[in-house]
Amino acid sequence: MPIFIFIVTFLSVSYSHAHEVSSCLCDDACYTDEVSNLKCNSRSASFRANGFPDESHILMHGIIATNQQFPRLHQYEYNITRTPKKAEKPTSVDAGAIGVAVNGVPIFDPATQGPVNPETGKRPSTLTAGELDKCGGHAGRGDDYHYHIAPICLIEELGIVHVEQKKRPIGYAMDGYPIHALGWFNKANDIEAQLDECRGMEDEKGAYFYNVKSDNSWDVITCLTGQPQKFSKDRWSYRKDKYGDEYVGMPLKFKIDTYTRTIHDTDICHVMSGILEKEQILLTDGSTQHMKNQVGSIFYCNPGCYGVFMEAEKTQSIRGRAILYDQILDKCPTTFTEPTLFDIPVYTGPRQQVNQKVK
């Protein structure tokens, strides 16, 4: 009996540390085709990406609360340290980039940029707010597509061999430690109970790594165990409206059913179609009209071809939030197929009524 107990105990201890993960930071085979120009030196690994996942990933579908941003091409340059070091204490993460997936798409903290709840000390969750698509991402204020939870479609694309058998990462945190998805396909590899407060642990050789949650909240990391590094830079520009001003979309209860991106010579047109739930619309004569369940599209090709909603400046005559529908079709590409437009009057009143503030 004592021998039997010893064997069972030995197997149990061995199993809890049975994972030896692969970092493969400098191996092209560990990245998808969306990553290019991988270079390594003794200090770091660098690569480039445009911020788009594989074309098989259906972006923006399933979002019910959007900020009217469209996924646009970016010019990311990433630099990940090869010698991550643990900090004296974990670093909290808050409403911003915390890492990058192996397809070059940024990974963000799960929170929105909304106000901090004084009771919980946290911002609202993008997931529970309905802001994320079925792949776990959305387009942010810079028209940058990024993930706020585990990159669901990417992990499915990478598959069981990459994730469970070869134990390769699905991304890297900004402190340099790899992010894995052990247990996603094979519950025998589930290590959820062994993770620390930041969702990390050491493998059997002492290599530290994070591991995403495979259900419910699909958490990536909850804090940074290592010393945060400046790991990326990007070049991009805001979209412009018909006045030449930078446009940053306002939040909207808009259920996105489809998203398309088409190329027309020098223009790239973005169209998101769906249902506008419930809004107070400012009309040109200054009156307002309440509308529900309006079917239509928000779209953008260039400053002379778009249809979006903007927030109206508050006045004494307007109770609650009012928005206005801004649309212009003067310079649409000849090859652009006009989407289903909202049956909502286009606002043509004073420009000063439009809230131009970047939120």
N, C-alpha and C positions, 0 to 999 in steps of 0.2 A: 504493500500500500504506500509506504513512504516514497518508493522509487516512482510509482505512478504519479503521485502528487508532484514530484520534482520535474518529471517530463512535461506534464500539463502546464506547470508554472513556466518552465523554460520556453515552451512553444508560445505561450501567451505573451511573454516579454519580447520574444523575437519578432512576433507578428506586429506588435505595436511600433516597432522600429524597422519594419521590413522594406521600407521604401528608400531607394537610392535614386534621387531625381537627377535629370540631366539639365544643365544650364544652357549649353550649346549657343552661347551668345554670339560666337564668331562663326557659326556654321550656317551657310545659306539654306541648307535643308530644313532648318528650324523656322524659317519664315515663309510667308506666302509670296505669290508673284507680285503683290502690290508693293513690296519692299525692294529698294534698289540701292546700288552703290554701297554695299556693306564693306566696311573697312575696320581693321582692328590694329591696335598697338598694345603695349604693355599696360596702359592705363585704362583704355576705354574701347568701346565698340561704337561705331557711328553708322547711320544709314539714313536714307531719304524715303519719303512717301508723300502721296497726294491726299491722304486722309479718306480715301474711298475703299470700302471692302470689296470682295468679289462681287461681280455683277449678279450672281445668283441670289444674293441677299436682298430681300425685299424691304427697302428702306422706308421709314416713316409710316408704314401701314399699321393701323391699330391705335395710333395716338388720338386721344380725345381732348387734350388741352395743349394747344400749340402756341408758340411765340411767333409764328409766321416766318420762320427762318427756313431757308432751303439749303440742302447739302451742296456746297460748292467746292471746287478743287482748291487745295491749299499747297503750300510748298514747305513741308515739314523737314527739318533736319534734326535728327535725334542723336544724342550722345549719352550712352549708358556706361557708368563706371564698371570696371571689371573687378574692382576690389572694394565691394560694399563693406561698411563697418557699422556695427550696432551702436546706436546712440545710448547715452546714459539712461534716458527714459524715452518712451514712445512719443512721437509727434502726432498731434491730432490733425485730421484732414478736414477741409471745409470748402465746399463750393468751388472746386477748381480741378485742374489736371493733377493726377496722382501717378500716372504711368502711361504705358503704351502697349497695345496689343501687337502680336507678331505679324499683323497685316498693316501696321503703320497707323492704325486709327487710335487716337488718344483715349485714355480711360480716365474718367472723372470720378470725384467723390459722389456718393449717391444723392446729395442734397441739391435742391434748387438754389437760385440766388435770391429767394424770398426772404422776408424778415425772420429773425431768430425768435422762436417761441420762448417767452420769458420763463415758462414753467419747466420746459425740457432742456432749454439751452441749445436747441437744435433747429436747423432750418427744415422746411417741408421736404419730404422725399419726392424725387421725380417720379418714382415708380407709383406710389400711392396717389400722386397728383394726376396720373394718367398722361404724363408727358413723354413716355417712352414707347418706341415701336416694338414689334415682336422679336427683334434682334437684340433689344436692350439698349438702344441708342436713340439719338435725335440730333437735329441740327441746333447749335447754340447761337448765341448773340453774334458771333462772327461768321455765321453760315458754315460753321465747322461741325461736321458729323463726328460724334464721339459717344462712347458708352458710359453709362452711369451704374450699370450692374454687370454681372458676368456677360461677356460677349457671346450670347447664346448661339447665334447663327455661325459665328466663327468656330466655336468649339465643335459644333456638329460638322462643319466643313473639315476641320482637322482630323476628326475621327478617333476611333478607339485605339488604333495603333500608335498615333502620335501622343495622345493624352495618357492612356493607361499602360500600354506595353513599353514604349520607349521612354515614357514619363518626361516628355519634352514640355517646356512652358508654353502657355498661351499668351504670355505677355511679360513685361518687366515693370516693376514699380520705380518711382523716381529716386529711390535710395539704392537702386541697382540689384535688389533681390528679385529672383524670378517669381512669376505667378503661375501656378499650376491649377489643374482641374481634376485631380485624382478623385475617383468615386463618381464621376459624371456618368460614365457608361457602365462601370463595373462596381457595384456596391461593396464588393470584397476589398476594394481599395479605399473605402470611406475612412477618412481620418478626422472627421469633424470633431470628435470628442477629444482629440489630441492637440487641437490648435490653441494658441495663446490669445490674448486679448486683441491682437492685431490681425488675427487669422493666419498666423504663421507657426512654423515649427522647424526643427532640424531633422534632416534625414539621418540614416544610419552612419554616415561618414561626417556628420556635423555640419553639413551645408544647410543654411537657412533658406526657407522658401515660404511663400504665401500660397493659400489654396482657396479657390472660390467656392461659394456655397452652390449646391446643385439643385436647389428648389426654393420655393417661396420667395424670399427676398433677393436671392441670387447675389449676396454680398461678395465684393471683391476683397477689399481690405478695409479695416475700420480705423487703423492708425498705422503710422510708419515706424517700424522697428529700427531701421537703419537711419543714417544721417542723410537728410534730404539733399539732393543735388539739382543743379540747374541742368535739365536733361533735354530741352527742346527749344527750338526757335522756329518762327513761321513768318511768311510774308503773304499778306492779303490786303484787301481794301473793302470798305463798306460798299454796299449797293447804293446807288443814288436814285432819288425820286425825280419827278419832272421839274422840280425847282433847282436841282443840282445839289440838294442837301443829302447828307448821309442818312440812310434809313435803317433803323433797327426795329424789328417787329414788336408789336405789343401782344401780351397774352390774350388768347381767344379760346372760347369753348367751341372748338371745331373738330369734329370727328373725321379723321383722314381715312378715306377708303382706298385711294390710289395716289401714287406719286410717280411722275414721269420726268425724265430729264432728256431733252433732245438738243442736238447740235445743229445750228443753222449758220453757216459761214463763220462770222465773227461773234455770233450770239449763242449762248447756251440758255435755253428756256426751261424753266422749272414750273411744274404744275402740280398742285395738291388739290384733289377733289374730295368732296365730302358733304357734311351737314353742319351748318351753323346752328348751334343749339338754341340760344336765347340771348338777344342783345337789344339795347336801345340805340336806334340809329338816328344820328343827327342829319336832318335834311337841309337843303340849301337855304330855305326860307327861315331857318332858325328853329323850327319846330322839331319834335322828335317822334319817332314811331317805333313801337315795340314789335319785334319780329321773332318768330319761332320756327325752328326746323327748316331753315332755308337751304335748299340744295344748290351747290355751285362750286366754284374753284377760286383759289387764290393762286396767282401766278406772277412770274417775273422773267422777262427776257432782257430788258435794258431800260434806261430811264424814260423811254418813250413807248414802252409796251409792258404794262403790268396791271394787276388788279389786286389790291390789298386793303386791309382795314387799318385805320389810324385812330388814335385816341383823340377825342375832342377836348378842347380846353374847358374847364369847368366854369359855369356861369350861374348866376342866381336863378335863371329860368330853367336850368337843367337839374333834375333830381337824380342822384346816383351817377354811375358811369354811362357816358354816351360815346359811341364810336361813329366814324364816318367812313363811307366807302369811296376810296380813291382809285380811279381807273383811267387809263389812257391807252389807246390803241393806235396812235398816230404812226409809230415806227416799228410795228411788228414785222418780223421777217416774212417774206412772201411764202416761205415754205412752212411757216408755223400754223398748225391747225388750232383755231380758236377754241378754247375749252368751254365747258358749260358755264355761262356767266350767271352771277346772282341776279335774281329779279328784285334788285334793290337800287333805288335812285343813286346815281353817282353825285357826290358832293362837288359843287362848283362855286361855293361861297367864298368868303374872305379867307385868305391864307392864314391870317393870324388866329383863326379858330382851330387850326391844327396844332396839336401838341408835338413839337419837333424835338423834344428832349430825348436824349439817348438814355435809356433806363438800364 
